């Protein structure tokens, strides 16, 4: 019997944990009865009662497991690590706020059984405002224009991943990986399934403007080198133009020595223009350095404080201290 591991990264999901469990149990008891399963909640140090809700479920159902991080390590690190806790033939990744409907798993499994190794969901509708959705479209267009591999549009990680792909993921030794770029680059026998993105049970997104900006910059710097090369090209072009302008001014001054005025305004404009270009590309360079630093920094991706129901010899309500 094939086994499916359901991995659910959580952060402040007290409103949806119980419903998530009920819907997943219904799916396996009614629609996927031929499959064994485990449900793993991975909490990234929630500030509400998420952990208490998860513990209650773990005490009554040993097929439900829990991983509690000792502090908040952020979306990317927690999601990437969550994939590695399941030991099933495939791992179903979805998020604790129930914006990604668990019932899509049935279609994912059909595609998986037909030979696909990576089956991912693509949002067709969501509760985002028009401005945010327009910005996302622009982001994906920029990524796909600049990157060799590109990225799957309106994809957040929701999907079913075969054990072969999970084994590849385990070989990636990066502290802060960008999962969307990894799926685009290493996703084998990829299949995309459209679905409607629901409203978050918590009422608002965990992502504010700064987190979305960080998400976007990680995507850009992980997917393409062209921004840095653009800095080289623009810098070289501006240098050539500046030399030509300097020669023109020098020749004009020699020809019209007495009448040719000193151009204070043009000098100031030139200084500000060059300064703006330098500052812009120093910022781009800084983003690349931050991305490189996060990848080469040798430290644990997350530290786990407690695990529940992972050891069959330990009762369901006991805890194991373990570091990852």
Protein Blocks (a to p, Z undefined) as FASTA:
>chain_A
ZZdddddddehillmmmmmmmmmmmmmmmmmmmbccddddddehiablmlmmmmmmmmmo
mkbccdddfbdebjklmmmmmmmmpccfbdcdddfklmacfklmmmmmmmmmnopabdcd
ddfbdcbdfklmmmmmmmmmmmmmmpmnlpaehiahiacddfklmmmmmmpccfbacfkl
mmmmmoghiacddddddddfklpafbdfklmmmmmmmmmmmmpcklmmmmmmmmmmmmmm
mmmmmmmmmmmmmmmmmlmccdfklmmmmmmmmmmmmmmmmmmmmmmmmmmmmmmpccdf
bdcfbdghkamkbcfkbccdddZZ
